[in-house]
Amino acid sequence: MKQAFTCQRQLLVTASSSQKPSDSVLTSLLAPVSKVIQEVQAFREKNRSSPLFNHLSAVSESVPALGWVAMAPKPGPYVKDMQDAAMFYTNRVLKDYKEKDKMHVEWVNAYVSIWTELQAYIKQHHTTGLSWSKTVSHIRGPVASGGAPSGGAPAPPPPGPPPPPMDLDKSSGGDSGATSRNALFASLNKGADITKGLKHVPDDQKTHKNPTLKAQGGPLLSGPKPFAARPTAAASPARTLPPVLELDGKKWKVENQEGAHGLVISDTELKQVVYAFKCNNSTVQVKGKINSITLDNCKKLGLVFDDVVGIVEVINCKDVKVQVMGKVPTISINKTDGCHVYLSKDSLSCEIVSAKSSEMNVLVPNKDGEYTEIPVPEQFKTVWDGSKLVTTATEIAG
C-alpha cells in the first residue's frame, strides 16, 4: 500500500507541473499505480487460508480507489464506492476482534480513515477529475516514475476531447477552397440552366449503346474501400484451474468445480468451515453440524446443508440456491444477483441480511410440504422523522 501511494504521489506531482498529456502518455503515467493494485489483489488471492484473510480482502476490495485519477467527472464518489466495497470485510474484522484484540479495531478505523481523507482531498483539489497544470508545457513522453513499476492502467483513461468543429474557411489550398465553393454555389443557383454547360456525348461513345466499348475494358476507378476494423488478436483462453475438494486443517475447500452435481462433504465436525470458490453449475451437500459455510464467486451452484451454528455467507455469486435441512441462525447475501433460500421448519427464525444484491427469494415451507416463495425487498424509502433517518421497504405497484 505504501508503494501504491508513493506511485500516486509521483503522478500528482507530475500533474501539478504539466499540462494534460495525450491518452497514450497518460496510460503510461497510470501504469505504476495499476501494477501495484494488481499486486495487492494477487497477494490476497495467494493467501486465502490466512487468518487475516478478512484484512487482506478489505485492502484488496478498496485499493482500486487509487484509480480515481482516471475517473471523471466524479472521482470522489468512485473512491466512496470502493470504500463501501471493503466495508463488508472491515465489519467482519470488527465482529471477530471487537472483544478479543483492540489492535485490529484500531487498524480498521485507521484504514477506513485513509479513504475518507482521500475523498476530502479530491473534493478540495480535484472535484471533477485529476487537475493538470494550465501554464507548463505538455509532457511529450513517459515520465520517469522514480523506479516505480509499470503495468496496465487501473481503469481506461477518459476519452480525449472531441475533434474541433470543421472550419470551412480553411483548407490546405489556402483561398482556393473558398473560391471553389463560391463557384459551386454560383453553378447551383443556375437551376435548370446548369445542364447547358455539359458536353454532348454521341451514341457511338455510350457504352450502353455500343457494346464494343465494354469489350475494350480499361481501368475502372473505384471509390474508397469501406472502413474495416483491424483484426484484434485472439483472446488467450482462460486458464483452467484443477478442481479441489479437500479438508485443509479446519477448512473444507471446494474450488473450481464445473458441472459437478454429486459433491458431498460428510464426516464433519462442529469446528470446521466450508469455503466454496468459483464453483459453477454444481451441487454441494454438507452433512452434519459445522461452524460456517461461505460461497464466493460461484454461478448456478446449489448448496444443501444440515446444520450451521454460525453463518452462511453468499458473496459475489450469481443464480445460486441454498437449502437448509436443519437450523442456521444467519444467512448473509452480499453483492449477489439471484439467490433462492429454502428454509426448513426448524430454521424459520433465521435472520437474512443482504447488501448490494438483487433477485433474492426466500421459500418457506407450508403445511402441505410445498414452498411459498417470498421476494426479499430491493426498494426502500428513507425519511427524516426529526431526529433520525427511518428506512422502510417499499413495493412497486403494478
N, C-alpha and C positions, 0 to 999 in steps of 0.2 A: 504494500500500500504506500509506503514511503516513496518507493521508486516511481509509482504511478503519479503521485502528487508532484514529485520533482520534475517529471516529464511535462506535466501540465503547466507548472510554473514557467518552464522554459518556453512553452508555446505562448503563454500570456505575455512574457517579456518581449517575444518576437512581435506579437500583435500590437503591442504598445508603441513600437518603433518602426512599423512597416505598414504600408497600405495593404488592403486585402489582395492576396495573390490569385492566380488562376486556380481552377479546380484541381489540376494535376499537382501543382505545387502545394496546395492546401492539403491534399491527400497525404503527401509525403510528410507534412508537418504533423498531421494527426497520427501518423503511423506509430511513433514510440508509445504514446498513451494506449493505443489499441492493443499493441502486443502485450503490454503489462496486464491489461484487463484480461486478455486471453490466458495468460499465465496464472493469474489468480483463480480463474474459473477452472482451469485444468488441475490446479493443486487441490481444489475441493473435490473434484471427481476422483482423484487418486487416493483420497483419504476418507472414503465413505464409512470405514469402520472405526474412525477416530472418535473418542469420547467427546471431542469438541466439534463434532460434525455440525451441530446447530450454529456454532460460532462461525465456522467456515462458510456455511450456507448463507448466513446473514451478510457476510462480506461479499460472497460471490454474486448474490442477487442485487446488491446495491452498487457495486463498483462500476457497472456500466454508466452510472450517473456522470462519470467523468467525460462521457461523450457529449455533454451539453454544449461543448464548443462547436459542434456541428449541427446543433438544433436551433432553428429559427422558425417563427418569431417568438417561441415560448420556451426558452431553455430552463427557466426556473421551475415551471410545472413538470418538466421532464425529470428533473432531479427529485422532485417530490414523489413522482410515480415510482422511481427506483427505490427511494427510501421506504415507501409503503410496501413494496415487494419484499423487502427484508424484514418487515415488522412481524411477519408470521414466525420467523425463526428467532428474532430477538425476544418475542414474547415467550417462546418455548424455553429460552435460556433463563429468563426471569422466573418462569414457573419451576424449572428444575433446580435453580440455585438460590432462590429467594430465602429459603430457610437453612441453606447449607453453607454457602460461601458468598459473602457480600462483595468480594472482589469481582465476581462475574457480573453482579448487578451494576457495579460501578463501571465495568467495561462497557456494558450495554448503553448506559447513559452517556458515557464519553463518546462512544462510536456514533450513536444517533446524532449527537450534537455536531459532529463533523458535517453531516449533510444539511443540518439546519443552518449552520453558519455559512455553508456554501450557497444556499438559497438566498440568504441575506446579502451576500457579496454580489451574486448575479443580479439581484433586484436593483442594487445600487449602481453597478458599473456596466452590466451587460443585459439590460432588461429584455431587449428584443433579439439578442444574439451576440456573439463574440464581437466586441468593438475593436476596430482596426484604426491605426493612425491615419489621419487625412492630410498630413503635411510631409511625411517622409516618403522616399521613393519606394517603388514596388520591389518585392522580392523576385529575383529573376531565376532562382533555382532553389533546390533544397538547402535549408539552413542547417548547419551543424547542430546536432542536438546534445552536445556535451557528453557523448558516449552513451546516450540513451538508446535502447534497442529500437528496431523498426519493425513494422509489420502492417497488416491491413488496418484501415481506419475503423474506429468504433461504430461509425454509422455513415451512410452515404453523405457526402458533403452537400450543402444546399445548392440548388441549381443556380447557375450563373445568371446574370441579368439578361433580359430579353434583348435580341438584336435591336439596334436603333432603327427608328422608322426610316423607310427609304426616302431619300431626298431626290425628288425628280428633277431638281435643278442642277444636279451634279452628275457627271459621268466621266468615264476615262477619256472621252473625246473632247473635253472642255465645252465650249459653246455649241459644238456641232450637235450635241444631244438636244438642246433647246431648239435649234434650227430645224432639226429633223421632225420634232414634234409639231412645230408650227406648220411645217409643210403638210404633215399628215392631217392635222385639223383642217387646214385650208382645203385639202382634197375632199375630206368628208363633207364639208359644207357645200360642195357642188351638187350633192344629191344625186339625181338620176344622171346628170351630165358627167359623172365621174367615169362612166364606161366609154366616153368618147375618146379617151386617150389610149385605149387598148389597141394593140396591133391585130389586124385581121389575119386569121390563120386559114389557108386554103384547105380543101378536103383532102388533097393528097398528102398533107402533113399531119393529119389527125389519125392517131393510132386506132381509134375505134372504127374508122372508115378505110384505113389502109393497113391490112394485116401484115404486110411485108415489113413495116416499121417495127412490129413486135419481134419479128424473127431476127432483126439486126442486133437486138439486145442493146448493150450499153450499160454503163454503171448506173445503178439506181441509188438515189440518195435516200437515206432513211433518217428519221428523227432520232433524237437521243433515246437510248435504251431506258426502259423504266427502272426505277430505283430497285435495287436488290440488296437486302440486308446481308451484311457479312456473315458467313457461316461461323457460328460460335463453336468453340471447342466442346467436344462431347464431355458432359459432366462425368467425373470419375465416380464409379459405383460406390455406394456407401459401404463402409467396412462392416462386415457381419461378425459380431462377437459370439463366441460359443455360449450356449445356454448353460445356466447354472442353477442347481438345486442342491444346496448343501447346508450343513449346520456348522457355522464358524463361531466357536465359543458359545455365546448365548443367543446368537442371531441366526435365524434361518434365512438364507439368501435365495431368492427366486429371481433370476435375472435373464434377460434376453430370450425369453420363451416366445416362440412363434407357432401358433396353431396347435398348442399342447393342451388337450382337454382332459387329461387324466392325472393331473398333478395332485398328489396327496401328501400332506405333512402330518405324520402321526407320531406316536411316542413323544409327545411334547411335555414340557414342564412349565410350571407357573412363572418361573423367572425368565423364560425365553420370549423372544420377539420375532416377528416375521417381517421381512422387508422385501417387497416385490418391486423391481425396477425394470422398466422398458419391456414389459410383457404384453404381447399383442395377440388378440384373438385366441385367448387361452382361458382355462378354468383351473382354479386352485381351491382345494379343500383343506381346511385346517381342523384337525380333530383334537379334542381335549381342551383344557383351560390354559391359556397363556397370558402374557403380560400385555402385549400390544401388537397391532398389525398396521403396516404402512404400505400404501400403494402409491408409487411415484412414477409419473410419466408413462402410464400404461394406457392402451387403447383396446376397447372391446374385450375387457377382462371380466371374468366372473369370479367372485370370491364367496365361498361358503365356509362359515366357521361355527364352532360350538359356543365357546365362552371366552370373553376377553375381560380382564379385570381392570385394565387401564383405558386405552383409547384406540379407536380405529381411525386412521387418517387417510384421506384420499387427496393427493396433491398432483397438480399438473396432469390430470387424466382426461380421457375423453370416452364417453359412452361405456361406462363401467356399471356392473351390477354387484351389489353387496347383500348377502342374505345372512341373517342372524338366526341360528338354530336354538341358542340358549339365551345368555344375557350379555349385555355390553352397556356400560354407563354412558359413554360419549362417542359420537361419530363426528369427525371433523372433515369438512369438504372445502378445499381451498384451490382456487384457480382451475376449476374443472368444468367442462362442458358436457353435460349428460351424465347423470348418476341416479340409479334406481336403488333404493334401500328397502329391503324386505325385512320387516320386523317380525319377531315371534311374539307369542302371547306373554312370554316372560320378560320381554325387552321393551314393552310399550312405554315405560318410563324413561327410555333412553333420550339423552339430550343430543340434538343435531345442530352443530354450529357450522355455518357456511360463510364464505367470503369470496368475492370476485368469481362467482360460479353461476351457471345457468342450467336450465333444463333438469332441475332436480325434482325427484318424486319420491315420496315415502308410501310404501304399500303396507297397509295394516290388515291383519287377518280378521275375518268376521266369524260368526257362529257356524257358517256353512263350510268353513275350511277354505273359502276363497279369499282373495285380497281386494281391498278397496284402495284405489290409487288416489293420493292426495298430493298436489303440486306444492313445492316449497315456494313461498313468495319471493319474487325478484324485484318488485317495485315497491318503493317506500315513500312515505310522506313525512316530512320533518317540519315541526312548527315550534315557535318560541312561546313558552307559556308564562313568560315574565321573569322566570328565574333560571330556566334550563331549556335545552332542546328536547323535544319529545318526538320520537320516531315511531311510526306505526306502519304496518304492512297495508298495502292497498291492492285492490283488484281492478283490472281493466274491464269496463262494461262492454258488452258486445255479444 
